[in-house]
Amino acid sequence: MEELRRFFQDESGPELVEWAVVTVILILATFAILQAIGNELTRIYQTIRDTLAGIG
């Protein structure tokens, strides 16, 4: 009976679930942002690479 009471009073489980949900949201947001700006970053990288190749 004591173990059952301790199980229901333990709050570490819900806290772990909250952190997991926050982590998933951050990963999804990061993925969406990178998808949105990926083409622009590729264009900038190619411009820099072409400029440096033109110098040499």
C-alpha positions as a Markdown table, in Angstrom:
| # | Residue | x | y | z |
|---|---|---|---|---|
| 1 | Met | 0.0 | 0.0 | 0.0 |
| 2 | Glu | 2.9 | 2.4 | 0.8 |
| 3 | Glu | 4.4 | 1.8 | -2.6 |
| 4 | Leu | 1.1 | 2.6 | -4.3 |
| 5 | Arg | 0.8 | 5.9 | -2.4 |
| 6 | Arg | 4.5 | 6.7 | -3.3 |
| 7 | Phe | 3.8 | 5.9 | -6.9 |
| 8 | Phe | 0.8 | 8.4 | -7.1 |
| 9 | Gln | 2.7 | 11.1 | -5.3 |
| 10 | Asp | 5.8 | 10.9 | -7.5 |
| 11 | Glu | 5.8 | 13.8 | -10.0 |
| 12 | Ser | 8.9 | 13.0 | -12.0 |
| 13 | Gly | 7.0 | 11.1 | -14.7 |
| 14 | Pro | 4.8 | 14.1 | -15.9 |
| 15 | Glu | 7.9 | 16.4 | -15.8 |
| 16 | Leu | 9.7 | 14.0 | -18.1 |
| 17 | Val | 6.8 | 13.9 | -20.5 |
| 18 | Glu | 6.7 | 17.7 | -20.6 |
| 19 | Trp | 10.4 | 17.8 | -21.4 |
| 20 | Ala | 9.9 | 15.2 | -24.1 |
| 21 | Val | 7.1 | 17.2 | -25.7 |
| 22 | Val | 9.1 | 20.5 | -25.6 |
| 23 | Thr | 12.0 | 18.7 | -27.2 |
| 24 | Val | 9.9 | 17.3 | -30.0 |
| 25 | Ile | 8.4 | 20.8 | -30.6 |
| 26 | Leu | 11.8 | 22.4 | -30.8 |
| 27 | Ile | 13.1 | 19.7 | -33.2 |
| 28 | Leu | 10.1 | 20.2 | -35.5 |
| 29 | Ala | 10.4 | 24.0 | -35.4 |
| 30 | Thr | 14.1 | 23.7 | -36.2 |
| 31 | Phe | 13.4 | 21.4 | -39.1 |
| 32 | Ala | 10.7 | 23.7 | -40.5 |
| 33 | Ile | 13.0 | 26.8 | -40.2 |
| 34 | Leu | 15.8 | 25.0 | -42.0 |
| 35 | Gln | 13.5 | 23.9 | -44.7 |
| 36 | Ala | 12.3 | 27.4 | -45.2 |
| 37 | Ile | 15.7 | 29.0 | -45.4 |
| 38 | Gly | 17.6 | 26.1 | -46.9 |
| 39 | Asn | 17.5 | 27.3 | -50.5 |
| 40 | Glu | 18.6 | 30.8 | -49.5 |
| 41 | Leu | 21.6 | 29.4 | -47.5 |
| 42 | Thr | 22.6 | 27.2 | -50.5 |
| 43 | Arg | 22.4 | 30.3 | -52.8 |
| 44 | Ile | 24.6 | 32.3 | -50.4 |
| 45 | Tyr | 27.1 | 29.5 | -50.1 |
| 46 | Gln | 27.4 | 29.1 | -53.8 |
| 47 | Thr | 27.9 | 32.8 | -54.3 |
| 48 | Ile | 30.7 | 32.9 | -51.8 |
| 49 | Arg | 32.3 | 29.8 | -53.3 |
| 50 | Asp | 32.1 | 31.2 | -56.8 |
| 51 | Thr | 33.5 | 34.6 | -55.7 |
| 52 | Leu | 36.5 | 32.8 | -53.9 |
| 53 | Ala | 37.1 | 30.6 | -57.0 |
| 54 | Gly | 37.1 | 33.8 | -59.2 |
| 55 | Ile | 39.8 | 35.4 | -57.0 |
| 56 | Gly | 42.2 | 32.4 | -57.3 |
